[in-house]
């Protein structure tokens, strides 16, 4: 689907529908007023009947009967003018474009008022592409019945507005494409996205958007001492990979921020085998890695004045005669030891090596994303991820980015008291606690290896897939949660 910006007159613009945003209890002015006049008061008549009030996400369709070139005008309610925010724009745009697509329309035009802020255009472009996402890569039947919009055009009235809107649309479209990349990766069946294939995709992304990329294969991981990443993989025929992506800005002295992703491309639980129902969605256990790769794609497009490093620990956790056992002790990249009491607590093992390696970059901040615990779903449901960390200022930055993107976070405590729960009798740390505070215990394990830099852990197990409630992120499959949050963090860092 193409998203364009052009100067023009909505009355003569060829399209299947012209989209107009309507405020509740507001006079019809500007472009909306002109559309009402062009259609002999059809919009105001509809409002007068009470059938359409402009309430948030309310939609209505008018047929123009050749009053203008486009055959339809699609109205979407924006709610009260004083209550409008960016998220309301996303929700309204996402709902309407889905409805128009499902009607079988191909081309729509969003008519904007003069001096529309670029943030509004960004939100509408972002939500539109996100809302229209479909994952049909493995279907062979019924594809001729799949409905899709071909083009969305943002129509403005003057060149000055066009330049601002173009900037906003470009940012929103890039963010949505990166998020949809993460959704594609998360939705891939595990036989179509092994650690090797995930690494291949990272190389492809790096070449596409101009990132530096390095991949450590098994031999290099052995040589460098990534023993916990290797240990998780040793029950599988699939080799692990460690993926490094870098956006290196021009000039010296730029801050470094590291994004770290858990990339378990399939998690059976290992010898601590999951139940059948608990295993079915475990292709999504690499959603943290997907978010990092999607965010790095956007970073490569937008090129912030910031050194951004993406680190992905990719592995498959399987049971076999060679799999690591409950009771094994493994040495991490940094030299500390972990007693493995449950092989299904493998995410913290691969991240131990990744967080240890992150210290090489002396980052001003490191943020890891991982579908780490089911306990976070019990605590927070599907509306927010659990946030824990060692740096209050960094958590404040993430909260700000979360408020802007509506990828919400909620801080859980990570007091030193919780370290008592992961003390091992025979190693430096054990990989599970006593069954209480599961989300916090997982973060407490990671804290042992995120040393020497400000660090925050985001447990995204509740927000990574099958989340209901958003009109622009359909409820089935991967959500791409974290891409927009990380990108906003990077953009705000340099603003």
C-alpha positions in Angstrom: 0.0 0.0 0.0 1.2 3.5 -0.9 0.8 6.5 1.4 1.2 9.8 -0.4 0.9 13.5 0.3 -0.3 16.0 -2.2 -1.8 19.5 -2.6 -5.3 19.5 -4.1 -9.0 20.2 -3.9 -11.0 17.4 -2.3 -13.9 18.2 -4.6 -12.0 17.1 -7.7 -9.8 14.4 -6.2 -10.5 11.0 -7.7 -10.9 8.4 -4.9 -13.3 5.7 -3.6 -13.8 7.8 -0.5 -12.8 11.2 1.0 -12.2 10.9 4.7 -13.1 13.8 7.0 -12.6 14.1 10.7 -15.5 15.6 12.7 -15.4 17.1 16.2 -18.3 16.6 18.5 -20.5 19.7 19.1 -18.4 21.9 16.9 -19.4 24.0 13.9 -18.5 22.6 10.5 -15.6 24.8 9.4 -12.6 24.6 7.0 -12.5 21.5 4.8 -15.5 19.9 6.6 -17.5 23.1 6.1 -16.6 23.2 2.4 -17.6 19.5 2.0 -20.9 20.2 3.7 -21.6 23.1 1.3 -20.5 21.0 -1.7 -23.0 18.3 -0.8 -25.9 20.7 -0.2 -25.7 20.3 3.6 -25.6 16.5 3.7 -23.1 16.4 6.6 -25.0 18.9 8.8 -28.3 17.1 8.0 -26.8 13.8 9.2 -25.7 15.5 12.4 -29.1 17.1 12.9 -30.8 13.7 12.8 -28.6 12.6 15.7 -27.4 9.6 13.7 -23.9 10.9 13.7 -22.6 13.1 16.5 -18.8 13.1 16.0 -18.3 10.9 19.0 -14.8 9.4 19.1 -14.4 6.5 16.6 -18.0 6.9 15.4 -18.2 6.5 11.6 -20.7 7.3 8.9 -20.7 7.0 5.1 -22.3 9.5 2.7 -22.8 8.9 -1.1 -22.0 12.1 -3.0 -24.2 11.6 -6.0 -21.7 13.3 -8.2 -21.6 16.4 -6.1 -17.8 15.9 -5.9 -15.6 13.6 -7.9 -15.2 11.0 -5.2 -18.2 8.7 -4.8 -18.2 8.7 -1.0 -17.4 10.8 2.0 -16.4 8.8 5.0 -16.8 10.6 8.3 -15.0 9.7 11.5 -15.7 11.2 14.9 -12.8 12.7 16.8 -14.7 13.4 20.0 -14.5 16.7 21.9 -11.9 19.1 20.4 -10.5 19.9 23.8 -10.0 16.2 24.5 -8.2 15.3 21.3 -4.8 13.7 21.6 -2.5 11.6 19.4 -3.8 8.3 20.6 -7.4 9.3 19.8 -6.3 10.1 16.3 -4.6 6.7 15.9 -7.7 4.9 17.2 -10.1 6.9 14.9 -7.9 6.5 11.8 -7.3 2.8 12.4 -11.0 2.0 12.8 -12.2 3.8 9.7 -9.5 2.6 7.3 -10.3 -1.0 8.4 -14.0 -0.5 7.7 -13.2 1.0 4.2 -10.9 -1.8 3.3 -13.5 -4.4 4.4 -16.0 -2.7 2.1 -13.6 -3.5 -0.8 -12.5 0.1 -1.4 -9.1 0.6 -3.0 -8.2 4.3 -2.8 -9.0 6.8 0.0 -8.1 10.4 0.5 -7.7 12.0 4.0 -8.6 15.7 3.6 -6.7 17.7 6.1 -7.4 21.3 7.3 -4.7 24.0 6.7 -1.9 24.0 9.2 -2.6 20.5 10.4 0.2 19.7 12.9 2.7 17.0 11.6 2.0 14.9 14.7 -1.6 14.5 13.6 -0.5 13.3 10.2 2.1 11.0 11.7 -0.5 9.4 14.0 -3.0 8.9 11.1 -0.4 7.4 8.8 1.1 5.2 11.5 -2.3 3.9 12.6 -3.5 3.4 9.0 -0.7 1.1 8.0 -0.8 -0.8 11.3 -4.6 -1.3 11.1 -4.4 -2.7 7.6 -1.7 -5.3 8.4 -2.4 -8.8 7.4 -0.3 -12.0 7.7 -1.1 -14.2 4.7 2.4 -15.5 3.8 1.6 -19.2 4.3 -1.9 -19.3 2.8 -2.6 -20.7 -0.7 -6.4 -20.6 -0.7 -8.8 -17.7 -0.7 -6.1 -15.1 -1.5 -8.3 -13.8 -4.3 -10.9 -12.8 -1.7 -8.4 -10.9 0.5 -9.3 -7.2 0.6 -6.7 -4.5 0.7 -6.4 -0.8 0.2 -4.0 0.2 -2.6 -3.4 3.8 -1.6 -4.0 6.4 1.1 -3.5 10.0 0.1 -3.2 12.9 2.5 -4.6 15.9 0.8 -3.6 19.4 1.9 -4.6 22.8 0.7 -1.2 24.5 0.3 2.5 23.8 -0.1 3.5 25.1 3.4 1.2 22.6 5.0 2.4 19.9 2.6 6.0 20.0 3.8 5.0 19.7 7.4 2.5 16.9 6.7 5.1 15.0 4.5 7.5 15.0 7.4 4.9 13.6 9.8 3.6 11.0 7.3 7.2 9.8 6.6 7.9 9.3 10.3 4.6 7.6 10.9 4.9 5.3 7.9 8.5 4.3 8.8 7.5 3.5 12.4 4.5 1.4 11.2 6.7 -0.5 8.7 9.2 -1.3 11.4 6.3 -2.5 13.7 4.8 -4.6 10.9 8.3 -6.1 10.3 8.3 -7.2 14.0 4.8 -8.6 13.6 5.8 -10.6 10.6 8.7 -12.1 12.5 6.7 -12.9 15.6 4.0 -14.5 13.4 6.4 -16.7 11.5 6.0 -20.4 12.2 9.1 -21.7 14.0 10.2 -23.8 11.0 10.3 -20.6 9.0 12.2 -18.6 11.5 15.1 -20.4 13.0 18.0 -18.5 14.7 19.9 -18.7 11.5 17.0 -17.4 9.4 16.5 -14.6 12.0 20.1 -13.6 11.5 19.7 -13.7 7.8 16.8 -11.3 8.1 18.9 -9.0 10.3 21.5 -8.9 7.5 18.8 -8.0 5.0 17.5 -5.2 7.1 20.9 -3.8 7.7 21.6 -3.7 4.0 18.3 -2.1 3.3 18.6 0.8 5.7 22.3 1.2 6.1 23.1 -0.4 9.4 26.3 -2.1 10.4 25.7 -5.7 11.1 27.7 -8.6 12.6 26.6 -12.1 13.3 28.3 -14.5 15.7 27.9 -18.1 14.6 28.3 -21.2 16.9 32.1 -21.3 16.5 32.5 -17.6 17.3 30.1 -17.9 20.3 32.2 -20.8 21.6 35.4 -18.8 21.1 34.0 -15.7 22.8 32.5 -17.5 25.7 28.7 -17.1 25.2 28.1 -20.2 27.2 24.6 -19.6 28.5 23.3 -18.9 25.0 25.0 -22.0 23.7 23.7 -24.0 26.7 20.0 -23.1 25.9 20.6 -24.2 22.3 22.4 -27.5 23.0 19.1 -29.5 23.0 18.3 -28.4 19.4 19.7 -29.2 16.0 19.4 -25.5 15.3 22.5 -23.5 16.1 22.3 -20.2 18.0 23.2 -16.9 16.6 24.1 -13.5 18.2 23.1 -10.6 16.2 24.6 -7.1 16.4 23.1 -4.1 14.5 24.5 -0.6 14.8 23.4 2.8 13.6 26.5 5.0 13.8 25.8 8.7 13.3 28.2 11.2 11.8 30.6 12.9 14.2 32.1 12.0 17.5 30.9 12.0 21.1 27.4 10.8 20.5 25.6 8.9 23.3 25.2 5.2 22.9 21.9 3.4 23.6 21.6 -0.4 23.4 18.4 -2.3 22.7 18.6 -6.0 23.7 16.1 -8.6 22.6 15.3 -12.2 23.7 15.2 -14.3 20.5 13.9 -17.7 21.4 12.5 -18.7 18.1 10.7 -21.7 19.7 10.4 -22.6 23.3 9.4 -26.1 24.2 10.6 -25.5 27.8 13.5 -27.9 27.2 13.5 -30.8 29.7 11.3 -28.8 31.9 8.7 -29.3 29.2 5.7 -27.0 28.8 2.2 -28.3 28.5 0.7 -28.7 25.1 -1.5 -25.6 25.4 1.4 -23.6 26.9 3.6 -24.5 23.9 1.3 -23.6 21.0 2.1 -19.9 21.0 5.8 -20.3 21.7 6.8 -19.2 18.2 6.2 -15.7 19.7 8.9 -16.2 22.3 11.2 -14.1 20.1 9.0 -11.0 20.2 11.7 -9.1 22.1 14.1 -9.8 19.3 11.5 -8.9 16.8 10.9 -5.5 18.5 14.6 -4.8 18.5 15.0 -5.7 14.8 11.9 -3.7 13.9 13.1 -0.7 15.9 16.6 -0.8 14.3 14.9 -0.8 10.9 13.1 2.4 11.8 16.3 3.9 13.3 18.1 3.1 10.0 15.4 5.1 8.1 15.1 8.0 10.5 18.8 8.2 11.4 18.7 9.9 14.8 21.9 11.7 16.0 22.5 8.8 18.4 24.6 5.7 18.4 22.1 2.9 18.6 23.1 -0.7 19.1 20.7 -3.6 18.7 21.7 -6.9 20.3 19.7 -10.1 19.8 20.4 -13.5 21.4 18.7 -16.1 19.1 18.2 -19.7 20.2 15.8 -22.6 20.1 15.0 -24.3 23.4 14.3 -28.0 22.8 14.4 -31.3 24.8 16.8 -34.0 23.7 19.6 -36.2 25.0 22.0 -33.3 24.6 19.8 -30.7 26.3 20.9 -29.0 29.5 19.4 -30.4 32.6 17.9 -29.0 35.8 20.8 -28.9 38.1 23.4 -27.9 35.5 25.7 -25.0 36.3 26.7 -22.7 33.4 29.3 -20.0 33.2 28.1 -16.8 31.5 29.9 -14.5 29.1 31.0 -12.3 31.9 32.3 -15.2 34.0 29.5 -15.5 36.6 27.8 -18.8 37.1 24.1 -19.8 37.0 22.5 -22.9 38.5 19.8 -24.0 36.2 16.9 -25.4 38.2 14.3 -25.0 35.4 15.2 -25.1 31.7 12.0 -23.2 30.9 13.5 -20.1 32.5 15.8 -19.9 29.5 15.2 -16.3 28.4 17.2 -14.9 31.4 20.0 -17.3 30.4 20.4 -16.0 26.8 20.0 -12.4 28.0 22.7 -12.9 30.6 25.2 -13.2 27.8 23.7 -10.4 25.8 23.6 -8.0 28.7 27.2 -8.9 29.6 28.2 -8.2 26.0 26.4 -4.8 26.0 29.0 -3.5 28.5 31.5 -3.4 25.5 29.7 -0.3 24.2 29.7 1.6 27.5 26.1 2.6 26.9 24.3 5.5 28.5 21.3 3.2 28.6 20.4 -0.4 27.8 16.9 -1.6 27.5 16.1 -5.3 27.1 12.7 -6.6 25.9 11.7 -10.2 26.6 8.6 -12.4 26.8 10.1 -13.5 30.1 7.3 -14.6 32.4 3.7 -15.6 32.5 3.5 -14.0 35.9 3.5 -10.5 34.3 0.2 -11.4 32.6 -1.2 -12.3 35.9 0.0 -9.0 37.4 -0.8 -6.6 34.5 -2.9 -8.4 32.0 -2.4 -7.4 28.3 -2.5 -3.6 28.6 1.0 -2.9 29.9 4.4 -4.5 30.2 6.3 -4.8 33.4 9.2 -2.4 33.8 12.0 -2.9 36.2 15.5 -1.4 36.3 18.5 0.1 38.0 18.1 3.7 36.9 15.2 6.0 37.7 16.0 8.6 35.1 16.0 6.0 32.3 12.7 4.6 33.6 11.3 8.1 33.5 12.4 8.5 29.8 10.7 5.2 29.0 7.5 6.2 30.7 7.5 9.4 28.7 8.0 7.5 25.4 5.3 5.0 26.6 2.8 7.8 27.1 3.5 9.2 23.6 3.1 5.8 21.9 0.5 4.3 24.1 2.8 1.2 24.5 2.3 1.4 28.2 4.6 0.3 30.9 4.2 -0.2 34.7 7.0 -0.1 37.1 7.4 -3.1 39.5 9.9 -2.9 42.4 13.4 -4.4 42.0 14.7 -4.0 45.5 17.8 -5.7 46.6 15.7 -7.8 49.0 14.6 -9.9 46.0 18.2 -11.0 45.4 17.7 -13.4 48.4 15.3 -15.4 46.3 17.9 -16.2 43.6 20.8 -17.1 45.8 22.3 -20.5 44.9 24.1 -22.9 47.2 26.5 -23.9 44.5 26.7 -21.1 42.0 26.6 -17.3 41.9 22.9 -17.2 41.1 20.0 -19.7 40.3 17.7 -19.1 37.4 14.4 -19.3 39.4 13.1 -18.3 42.8 10.7 -19.9 45.2 7.6 -19.5 43.0 6.6 -16.0 44.2 7.1 -12.6 42.5 8.0 -14.4 39.3 8.3 -11.3 37.1 10.5 -9.5 39.6 12.7 -12.6 40.2 13.3 -12.8 36.4 14.5 -9.2 36.4 16.6 -9.8 39.5 18.5 -12.5 37.7 19.1 -10.2 34.7 20.2 -7.4 37.1 23.2 -9.5 38.0 24.5 -9.3 34.4 23.5 -5.7 33.5 26.4 -4.1 35.3 28.3 -0.9 34.6 25.5 1.0 32.8 21.9 2.2 33.4 19.6 -0.6 32.6 15.8 -1.3 32.3 14.1 -4.6 31.7 10.7 -4.7 29.9 8.7 -8.0 30.4 6.5 -7.9 27.3 4.9 -11.4 27.7 1.5 -9.9 28.2 1.7 -7.3 25.3 3.5 -9.2 22.5 0.6 -11.1 20.9 -3.2 -11.6 20.9 -4.0 -8.3 22.6 -7.5 -6.9 22.3 -8.7 -3.3 22.7 -6.9 -1.4 20.0 -8.5 -0.5 16.7 -5.2 -0.2 14.9 -3.5 -3.3 16.2 -5.8 -6.2 15.3 -6.2 -8.7 18.2 -4.8 -11.8 16.6 -1.1 -12.6 16.3 2.0 -10.5 17.0 1.6 -6.9 18.0 5.1 -5.6 17.4 5.0 -4.1 20.9 8.1 -2.2 21.8 9.1 -1.0 18.3 7.3 2.3 18.7 8.4 2.7 22.3 12.1 2.2 21.5 12.0 4.5 18.5 10.3 7.2 20.5 13.0 6.8 23.2 15.7 7.2 20.6 14.0 10.2 19.0 13.4 11.9 22.4 17.0 11.2 23.4 18.3 13.7 20.9 15.5 16.3 21.0 
